[in-house]
């Protein structure tokens, strides 16, 4: 029996059946795992490169050697091939591809337009609400800081529509001069609209006009001896100046762009993205893409751009520190996604080059910090393995905790840690469905959470090919919780995942934690042991995550009203009813003519609502 062909010999056989069509190819190993996904303008020409005996980097040579089969898919254009390639990379996560591990959306500032007195607020997700959106901002903190200053300058409300409708006297925001008090008639609709227009002009970069108008108003008020009003306008001008000076970079010649800079060292990469909007820096974010076992800068940059803008709208200009392998193709793909022309450029001089240089310096510094932290993290994982007699330092640690109040709104929380620190995109929460939650049975809740977690793992990845399987479980609890975990894992036939219970000890004092394992006496670590601090940090993070999920569940429960049960009353009509009447109780007592006075409530719907409360 002849040995199956692999490597270059195998690839040469595939060349016999390929033509010059554009498409995507996959390279698989003997176990059927996808090693690499690539695109090609000409499949035959591209694959023939792999059939050569020399001229390959060490990374490509290893990949060719491991290749035991290939798959091909032809498309109409090279742009379609690039799009399909990146979709497959995200789905399959091949070992030799560059992969961006990012699943977070970026926040925006929204000035809503569904109310006569628009609300200003933070918004994340799909832009379905009517209003003006400004962003993206690099983080929620950047949005919050900007909103705080904008409220001081433009005095726009941040309260919900239902809270607005229920006010009878000014709130604290008005007292501290962060709102103009439209809820109680302190400003009319026209005056408030003028504030909204000023805020929008500022967020569009027209800061000089806004500041000049405020200065003129202050001078007029002073001449009219309205000194209190003049002082209030002076404070608003100072707040506006603070916003402008707080921006780290305020480019005069770049109105709207993303600055993308890459730094690569020892096979690890950091990409810094700075968001420039309205001639202002709206923050930056660093990313650490998986470099596919040694990819070079052009391949990393091209993969990053294609994957980063997969679910984000590209700005008109993207400034890069390094070129990409196919600049025309990337520009066409981004332009297609934006529905307008997107320019991708590598500036060589001037203000744009300075922006890229600054981003590149930040990328280098961020990667240095991350590599230092990674070294420390690896030492802690090694210490953890030694302290608890593990076979090897764990690559993935899952930490579990439950949260409830006397059994109500019970949730379980799971956080994940590894060599790169906390992996927040991997966090999960579990709404407790069994009677264990109602009965305040912590052991039963932990049993349910572990059962649901591992049943899904077994179903989705029975061969354990992905990195979703944990090496170690940390449980917030003592011997009882450990027994619940042992029982749950035994029922599912999982006998090779280590688990440890973390209890606070007799005095419930941080530093005196006791650690419980099946069949082993409880033990403790020295108070000054770095491994102990490491475990405490993970336990506290799990506690924070579970409590946050519990609070969110309680808050959602509080917001439920009888209006949710009325046929035909969705979110928009519910919001309109609450804004008009102030509460569900007031809607219950309303007559049909009063209900018809609400926007969006027809005679038939008014009758439906009335009959719901008055059967």
KAVENVEN-V681576 format. One record per residue. N is the residue number from 0. RES is the residue in three letters. PSI is psi as a letter, one per 30 degrees, with the letter a starting at -180 (none if undefined). NEAR is the number of other ideal C-beta (glycine too) atoms within 10 Angstrom. Layout:
((N RES PSI NEAR) (N RES PSI NEAR))
This chain:
((0 UNK k 3) (1 UNK k 4) (2 UNK k 5) (3 UNK k 10) (4 UNK k 14) (5 UNK l 16) (6 UNK b 16) (7 UNK e 16) (8 UNK e 10) (9 UNK e 18) (10 UNK e 21) (11 UNK e 15) (12 UNK e 11) (13 UNK e 20) (14 UNK f 14) (15 UNK f 7) (16 UNK f 8) (17 UNK l 20) (18 UNK a 9) (19 UNK g 12) (20 UNK l 16) (21 UNK l 19) (22 UNK a 26) (23 UNK k 24) (24 UNK l 23) (25 UNK k 19) (26 UNK k 24) (27 UNK l 17) (28 UNK a 16) (29 UNK f 11) (30 UNK f 9) (31 UNK g 10) (32 UNK k 15) (33 UNK k 19) (34 UNK e 22) (35 UNK k 24) (36 UNK k 23) (37 UNK l 20) (38 UNK l 25) (39 UNK k 22) (40 UNK e 16) (41 UNK j 15) (42 UNK e 25) (43 UNK e 16) (44 UNK e 12) (45 UNK e 17) (46 UNK f 21) (47 UNK f 15) (48 UNK e 13) (49 UNK f 24) (50 UNK f 16) (51 UNK l 12) (52 UNK f 8) (53 UNK l 5) (54 UNK g 8) (55 UNK k 16) (56 UNK l 12) (57 UNK e 9) (58 UNK e 17) (59 UNK e 17) (60 UNK e 16) (61 UNK e 16) (62 UNK e 23) (63 UNK e 22) (64 UNK e 12) (65 UNK f 19) (66 UNK k 23) (67 UNK f 17) (68 UNK l 15) (69 UNK l 18) (70 UNK k 12) (71 UNK k 15) (72 UNK j 14) (73 UNK k 15) (74 UNK l 18) (75 UNK e 10) (76 UNK l 12) (77 UNK e 19) (78 UNK e 19) (79 UNK e 16) (80 UNK e 24) (81 UNK e 23) (82 UNK e 19) (83 UNK e 16) (84 UNK e 23) (85 UNK e 26) (86 UNK e 15) (87 UNK e 19) (88 UNK e 24) (89 UNK e 17) (90 UNK e 10) (91 UNK f 16) (92 UNK h 15) (93 UNK l 22) (94 UNK e 17) (95 UNK g 22) (96 UNK l 26) (97 UNK k 23) (98 UNK k 20) (99 UNK j 21) (100 UNK i 15) (101 UNK k 18) (102 UNK g 10) (103 UNK k 10) (104 UNK l 13) (105 UNK k 19) (106 UNK l 21) (107 UNK l 19) (108 UNK k 23) (109 UNK k 22) (110 UNK j 21) (111 UNK l 17) (112 UNK g 13) (113 UNK g 15) (114 UNK l 18) (115 UNK f 11) (116 UNK j 20) (117 UNK k 23) (118 UNK k 19) (119 UNK k 24) (120 UNK l 19) (121 UNK k 16) (122 UNK k 20) (123 UNK k 15) (124 UNK a 9) (125 UNK k 7) (126 UNK i 12) (127 UNK f 6) (128 UNK k 14) (129 UNK k 11) (130 UNK a 17) (131 UNK k 17) (132 UNK k 13) (133 UNK k 22) (134 UNK a 22) (135 UNK l 24) (136 UNK l 24) (137 UNK f 19) (138 UNK l 16) (139 UNK e 12) (140 UNK e 11) (141 UNK e 21) (142 UNK e 25) (143 UNK e 12) (144 UNK e 15) (145 UNK e 22) (146 UNK e 17) (147 UNK e 13) (148 UNK e 16) (149 UNK e 23) (150 UNK e 21) (151 UNK e 19) (152 UNK e 24) (153 UNK f 28) (154 UNK h 25) (155 UNK k 24) (156 UNK l 27) (157 UNK g 16) (158 UNK l 18) (159 UNK l 16) (160 UNK e 18) (161 UNK e 19) (162 UNK e 16) (163 UNK e 19) (164 UNK f 17) (165 UNK f 16) (166 UNK k 16) (167 UNK f 7) (168 UNK l 8) (169 UNK k 15) (170 UNK a 17) (171 UNK e 8) (172 UNK e 18) (173 UNK e 19) (174 UNK e 10) (175 UNK g 10) (176 UNK h 14) (177 UNK g 21) (178 UNK k 24) (179 UNK g 20) (180 UNK h 18) (181 UNK f 24) (182 UNK f 22) (183 UNK g 13) (184 UNK g 8) (185 UNK f 14) (186 UNK k 18) (187 UNK l 11) (188 UNK e 10) (189 UNK e 7) (190 UNK e 12) (191 UNK e 21) (192 UNK e 14) (193 UNK e 14) (194 UNK e 20) (195 UNK e 18) (196 UNK e 13) (197 UNK e 22) (198 UNK e 23) (199 UNK e 16) (200 UNK e 17) (201 UNK e 22) (202 UNK f 24) (203 UNK g 17) (204 UNK g 15) (205 UNK h 14) (206 UNK e 19) (207 UNK e 9) (208 UNK e 13) (209 UNK e 22) (210 UNK e 18) (211 UNK e 10) (212 UNK e 14) (213 UNK e 18) (214 UNK e 13) (215 UNK e 11) (216 UNK e 16) (217 UNK e 20) (218 UNK e 12) (219 UNK e 13) (220 UNK e 18) (221 UNK e 15) (222 UNK e 9) (223 UNK g 10) (224 UNK g 8) (225 UNK i 14) (226 UNK e 10) (227 UNK e 8) (228 UNK e 15) (229 UNK e 18) (230 UNK e 13) (231 UNK e 15) (232 UNK e 21) (233 UNK e 15) (234 UNK e 14) (235 UNK e 21) (236 UNK e 16) (237 UNK e 11) (238 UNK e 18) (239 UNK e 21) (240 UNK e 13) (241 UNK e 12) (242 UNK e 18) (243 UNK e 14) (244 UNK f 8) (245 UNK f 13) (246 UNK k 15) (247 UNK e 10) (248 UNK k 17) (249 UNK i 16) (250 UNK k 18) (251 UNK e 7) (252 UNK g 9) (253 UNK j 21) (254 UNK e 16) (255 UNK j 14) (256 UNK l 21) (257 UNK k 24) (258 UNK j 28) (259 UNK j 24) (260 UNK k 26) (261 UNK k 23) (262 UNK k 23) (263 UNK k 20) (264 UNK k 11) (265 UNK h 7) (266 UNK g 11) (267 UNK k 15) (268 UNK k 23) (269 UNK k 24) (270 UNK k 27) (271 UNK k 25) (272 UNK k 21) (273 UNK k 24) (274 UNK j 21) (275 UNK j 24) (276 UNK k 21) (277 UNK h 16) (278 UNK g 19) (279 UNK k 23) (280 UNK k 21) (281 UNK h 23) (282 UNK l 23) (283 UNK l 23) (284 UNK k 17) (285 UNK k 19) (286 UNK l 19) (287 UNK i 17) (288 UNK k 23) (289 UNK k 19) (290 UNK g 21) (291 UNK h 23) (292 UNK h 18) (293 UNK h 14) (294 UNK l 23) (295 UNK l 15) (296 UNK e 17) (297 UNK e 15) (298 UNK e 16) (299 UNK e 23) (300 UNK e 28) (301 UNK e 23) (302 UNK e 25) (303 UNK e 23) (304 UNK e 24) (305 UNK e 26) (306 UNK e 20) (307 UNK e 21) (308 UNK g 20) (309 UNK e 15) (310 UNK g 10) (311 UNK k 14) (312 UNK k 13) (313 UNK k 22) (314 UNK l 21) (315 UNK f 14) (316 UNK k 19) (317 UNK j 21) (318 UNK k 23) (319 UNK l 22) (320 UNK f 21) (321 UNK l 19) (322 UNK l 14) (323 UNK l 22) (324 UNK e 14) (325 UNK i 18) (326 UNK e 15) (327 UNK e 11) (328 UNK e 19) (329 UNK e 23) (330 UNK e 19) (331 UNK e 18) (332 UNK e 25) (333 UNK e 22) (334 UNK e 17) (335 UNK e 13) (336 UNK e 17) (337 UNK f 15) (338 UNK g 8) (339 UNK l 11) (340 UNK k 11) (341 UNK k 22) (342 UNK k 14) (343 UNK j 22) (344 UNK l 14) (345 UNK j 15) (346 UNK k 18) (347 UNK f 8) (348 UNK l 7) (349 UNK a 9) (350 UNK e 12) (351 UNK e 20) (352 UNK e 14) (353 UNK e 13) (354 UNK e 22) (355 UNK e 22) (356 UNK e 14) (357 UNK e 18) (358 UNK e 26) (359 UNK e 19) (360 UNK e 13) (361 UNK e 18) (362 UNK e 24) (363 UNK e 17) (364 UNK e 14) (365 UNK e 18) (366 UNK e 22) (367 UNK e 13) (368 UNK e 12) (369 UNK e 17) (370 UNK e 14) (371 UNK e 10) (372 UNK e 13) (373 UNK e 15) (374 UNK e 10) (375 UNK e 13) (376 UNK e 18) (377 UNK e 12) (378 UNK e 14) (379 UNK e 18) (380 UNK e 23) (381 UNK e 15) (382 UNK e 17) (383 UNK e 21) (384 UNK e 18) (385 UNK e 11) (386 UNK e 17) (387 UNK g 18) (388 UNK h 9) (389 UNK l 16) (390 UNK e 9) (391 UNK l 9) (392 UNK k 19) (393 UNK k 23) (394 UNK f 13) (395 UNK j 16) (396 UNK k 23) (397 UNK k 28) (398 UNK k 29) (399 UNK k 25) (400 UNK l 28) (401 UNK l 29) (402 UNK k 24) (403 UNK l 21) (404 UNK j 10) (405 UNK h 8) (406 UNK f 16) (407 UNK k 13) (408 UNK h 20) (409 UNK k 28) (410 UNK l 25) (411 UNK k 26) (412 UNK k 25) (413 UNK k 21) (414 UNK l 26) (415 UNK k 21) (416 UNK l 24) (417 UNK a 19) (418 UNK f 16) (419 UNK g 12) (420 UNK a 14) (421 UNK k 17) (422 UNK i 17) (423 UNK f 12) (424 UNK f 10) (425 UNK f 17) (426 UNK k 18) (427 UNK l 17) (428 UNK k 18) (429 UNK j 20) (430 UNK k 11) (431 UNK k 23) (432 UNK f 10) (433 UNK l 14) (434 UNK f 11) (435 UNK e 22) (436 UNK e 22) (437 UNK e 13) (438 UNK g 12) (439 UNK h 15) (440 UNK j 19) (441 UNK e 20) (442 UNK e 17) (443 UNK e 18) (444 UNK e 26) (445 UNK e 28) (446 UNK e 22) (447 UNK e 23) (448 UNK e 26) (449 UNK e 28) (450 UNK e 18) (451 UNK e 16) (452 UNK e 20) (453 UNK f 20) (454 UNK e 13) (455 UNK e 12) (456 UNK e 18) (457 UNK e 14) (458 UNK e 8) (459 UNK f 9) (460 UNK i 13) (461 UNK f 8) (462 UNK f 9) (463 UNK h 11) (464 UNK f 11) (465 UNK l 10) (466 UNK g 13) (467 UNK f 14) (468 UNK k 18) (469 UNK l 22) (470 UNK f 19) (471 UNK k 21) (472 UNK k 22) (473 UNK k 25) (474 UNK k 25) (475 UNK j 23) (476 UNK l 22) (477 UNK b 17) (478 UNK e 14) (479 UNK e 14) (480 UNK e 25) (481 UNK e 25) (482 UNK e 17) (483 UNK e 25) (484 UNK e 25) (485 UNK e 18) (486 UNK e 14) (487 UNK e 21) (488 UNK e 20) (489 UNK e 11) (490 UNK f 13) (491 UNK g 14) (492 UNK g 8) (493 UNK j 15) (494 UNK g 8) (495 UNK g 9) (496 UNK j 16) (497 UNK k 18) (498 UNK k 22) (499 UNK k 23) (500 UNK k 26) (501 UNK j 23) (502 UNK l 20) (503 UNK f 16) (504 UNK a 15) (505 UNK e 8) (506 UNK g 8) (507 UNK h 9) (508 UNK k 10) (509 UNK k 14) (510 UNK f 16) (511 UNK g 15) (512 UNK k 21) (513 UNK k 17) (514 UNK k 21) (515 UNK k 21) (516 UNK l 17) (517 UNK k 15) (518 UNK g 5) (519 UNK k 12) (520 UNK k 7) (521 UNK k 15) (522 UNK l 13) (523 UNK l 13) (524 UNK l 20) (525 UNK k 9) (526 UNK e 12) (527 UNK g 8) (528 UNK k 14) (529 UNK e 14) (530 UNK e 19) (531 UNK e 21) (532 UNK e 15) (533 UNK e 21) (534 UNK e 23) (535 UNK e 14) (536 UNK e 15) (537 UNK e 21) (538 UNK e 20) (539 UNK e 15) (540 UNK e 19) (541 UNK e 27) (542 UNK e 17) (543 UNK e 14) (544 UNK e 22) (545 UNK e 25) (546 UNK e 14) (547 UNK e 15) (548 UNK e 21) (549 UNK e 21) (550 UNK e 13) (551 UNK e 13) (552 UNK e 18) (553 UNK e 15) (554 UNK e 10) (555 UNK e 10) (556 UNK e 10) (557 UNK e 8) (558 UNK f 10) (559 UNK k 10) (560 UNK l 18) (561 UNK f 13) (562 UNK f 19) (563 UNK f 12) (564 UNK f 9) (565 UNK k 19) (566 UNK k 8) (567 UNK f 12) (568 UNK j 22) (569 UNK a 11) (570 UNK e 8) (571 UNK e 12) (572 UNK e 18) (573 UNK e 17) (574 UNK e 17) (575 UNK e 18) (576 UNK e 26) (577 UNK e 22) (578 UNK e 20) (579 UNK e 19) (580 UNK f 21) (581 UNK f 17) (582 UNK l 14) (583 UNK e 17) (584 UNK e 10) (585 UNK e 15) (586 UNK e 25) (587 UNK e 16) (588 UNK g 11) (589 UNK k 19) (590 UNK l 10) (591 UNK e 14) (592 UNK e 10) (593 UNK e 16) (594 UNK e 21) (595 UNK f 17) (596 UNK f 11) (597 UNK k 19) (598 UNK k 11) (599 UNK f 12) (600 UNK j 22) (601 UNK l 11) (602 UNK e 11) (603 UNK e 10) (604 UNK e 18) (605 UNK e 19) (606 UNK e 14) (607 UNK e 16) (608 UNK e 25) (609 UNK e 19) (610 UNK f 11) (611 UNK e 17) (612 UNK f 14) (613 UNK i 10) (614 UNK none 5))
